[in-house]
Amino acid sequence: MERDYYKALPTECKRCGLGAYAGDNNCSSLPPACPPSPPFAHPLPLLSLSCMEATDQASCRQIPPYVSAVDINCDSDVWKHGPSTQAYCAAKYSAEQAAAGPLSVGPFAIAVSAPLFGYLVDKVGYRTFIALGSMAACLLAQTLLGFTSVSLYVPVVLQAAALSIFSAAMWPALSCCVEPHHVGTAYGVASAFLNVGLAIVPMFVVVEYSILHVYQPYLNVLFMGLALLGMGLAAMLVYVDFTKHCGHLHGRDMAPLASMTAVPTPLDATERQELLDRPHIQSYGTQAAS
């Protein structure tokens, strides 16, 4: 949202009544030095931090320390309809609504492309190289999001496609990387790691925002680092696959790993012995006469 619909304001434009807004405690007019909202954020209100619980903002003091963006809860009626914060919350809600459209494109693109990418992987193979390429595509998508002004739809669709083809290539390959009696365990461990990541990454995001008070481009740098880690792991997978298993994951058709490593053993006398005696069938006709 901060990238296109709620951009960070210059320092002199961040609060009503101060800087470029000196003398205008309600930000009723736009100074020449300040950008408009939208697409930039609305200036913060000139309210003292002691106004956190006040129901009447008109009686609040306007001295430091002031309320920050994290202090304003626009879901509360006190802030949403307060005379000093009504315009601020309205601008924030408008930005969230505008960003909802592009952000919903990602899940929809994954839903549409997943079967197509699955069919493509079944036809061409190259699973480990696809995994490496998809992590590189995620790195590119985050770079475009954080450090360029390209249309938001481009990196969103690119990342959705990368995640979709990665899942199509690597998720089915789990059953071919373990022995048949460990397939369920392998999928369980993979699901556990996936959910651990989904639980830990938001914590990093919260800590990062509490320290820096902005998302971009620092959040994108975090995801770029995770994409680089994924590229490193994918490169290790390529190396192990070709050096230890002769490109087992590279081909179009994958047999379970146990079938490739198992060495056939000759049957002993007990295994060769028939479990049931064949019944003796008396011959008739010309065969019996001969």
Secondary structure, DSSP 8 states (H G I E B T S, - for coil): -TTTTSB---GGGSBTBSGGGBT-TT--S--TTS--TTTB---B---BGGGTT-S-GGGS---SSB--GGG--TTSHHHHS-TTTHHHHHHHHHHHHHHHHHHHHHHHHHHHHHHHHHHHHHHH--HHHHHHHHHHHHHHHHHHHHH--S-THHHHHHHHHHHHHHHHHHTGGGGGTS-GGGHHHHHHHHHHHHHHHHHHHHHHHHHHHHHHS--TTHHHHHHHHHHHHHHHHHHHHHHHHHHHSSSTTTSSS---HHHHH-------HHHHS-SS--------THHHH-
